[in-house]
C-alpha cells in the first residue's frame, strides 16, 4: 500500500465515520423531537399548571389561617384553664376555711 492509497483509505474511513455520526444524530433527533400535537398542548398545560399553583397557594394560605385560628383558640383555652384552676384552688381554700369554722363551732360546748 502506497502513501497515497493510505491517505485515501484514511480519508474514506473518516468520511464514513462523519456520515454515520451525522445520520445517527439526525435519526435520534427525529425520534425524540416532540410532535405537533405535543406542541399544541403546551398552552393548555401551562394554563393548568398556573391554575394548580394558584390552588396550591390558596390551600397553603387557608392552612396558615386555620393554624393561626387554632393557636388563638389554644391560647384562649389555656387562659380559661388557668382561670378555672385558680378559681378551683380558691374554692378549695374557702371550703377548708368553712370546715374549720364549722368544726370550731360544733366542738364548742354549749
Secondary structure, DSSP 8 states (H G I E B T S, - for coil): --HHHHHHHHHHHHHHHHHHHHHHHHHHHHHHS--HHHHHHHHHHHHHHHHHHHHHHHHHHHHHHHHHHHHHHHHHHHHHHHHHHHHHHHHHHHHHHHHHHHHHHHSS--
